[in-house]
Amino acid sequence: MKLREIQRRVASKMHVNVNMIKCRKAKKMMKDKLAGNFLQEFAMLWDYTDELRLKNPGSTIKIAVNRVTPHSPTHFKRFYVCFEALKRGWKEGCRPVLGLDGYFLKGVAKELFSKNSKV
């Protein structure tokens, strides 16, 4: 938001005239406060991951981060969770539905498939 817009909104909502210096300081304070919140929340991701691993053994939990250089701060890239209960449910419930058709397999692959597949 531009400084003029901040000044206009303060004047219309609070009926107070503020100068540009005050608007600039207020905008900087809010940016700093938001940046601090992001850093605190990012630091909490690691605690959240540890808690998930503790409460859900066997689950797959991965955090991907980027670093430009070895000494630069990390930047969040992605967060992946697959709970053990979901894995087990998928294996037990959906495995009988899914299958491979050996019709197009030829040679050794067809023999291996027919020996190892469940009917």
N, C-alpha and C positions, 0 to 999 in steps of 0.2 A: 504494500500500500504506500502510496506517495505521501510526502509530508503535508502537502496542501489538502489532501483528502482527510488525513488525520485531524488537521486543524479545523476543517469544515465540519466534521462529525462531532468533535468536541463542542464546537460552538452551537450546533443545532440540538444536541442531546443534553448537554450540561449547562448551556447558556453561559459559557465562560470563554473569554478570548485568550488564547495562548499563542505565544510567539513560536517561530520555527525552531529555535534552539531547544525549547521545552519538548516540542514534538520529536525532534531528532533524538534527544536523550531518552524519551519514553520508548521510542521505536527500538533503540539500541538495547535498553533494559529488557524488553520483551524478547528480542532475538537471543540475547544471552541466556535468559531464563529458559527458553525453548531448547536451546542447544544443550544446556545442562540436563534437562529432562531426557533428551535423547541419549546422552551419555550414560545416565543412570539406568535407563531402561535397557540399553544395550548390555551393560554390565550384568543386569539381572538375567539375561538369556542363559548364561553359563550356570547360574544357580538353578534356574528352571530345568535345564537339561539334567543336572545332577539329581534333582528331586524326582524327575520322571524315571530316570534309571533306577533309583532306589525303590520307588513305589511300584514299578512295572518291570520286574526282571524278565529278561529275554526280549524286550522291545528294542527296536532299532531306532536310534536317535542320532542325528548328524547335524552339525552346524558347519556351514561353509562361509569362510571369510576371505577377504582379499587383503594383501599388503603390497604396497608399491615397492618398498624397500624393506629389508629385514628389521630396521629400526622405526619404521613408520607405524602409525596406529592402524588397527584393523578396521575394515569396512565390511559390514554385514552383507552377505550375498544370498544365502538361503538357509532354511530350517526344515528338516525332514523328520517325521515321526511315523513309525509303523508299530502299533502296539501288538504285543504277543497274542492277546485274545483275538485280534483281527486276523493275524497270520494263521492261527489255529483254526478259526472259523472258516477261513478261505480254503485251507487244505482239506478240512473235513467235509465242508458243505458243497464246495464247487468242484473239487477234483473229479468226482464221478461224472459230472456233466461234461467236462472238457476232455477231449481226447484227440489223438492223431489218427488219421486214416492212412494205413500202410499201402494203399493202392498205388500211389505214385513213386514209392520207394523201390529201388532196384538193387540187386547184388547183395553185398554184405550188409548194407544198411537195412534192407528188408528183413534179413535173417535176425539181425540184432534187435530190431524193433519187435518182431513177432515173439522172440524169446523173453524180452523184458517188459512187454506191455501187459497191462491187466485187462481182463475181459469182463 
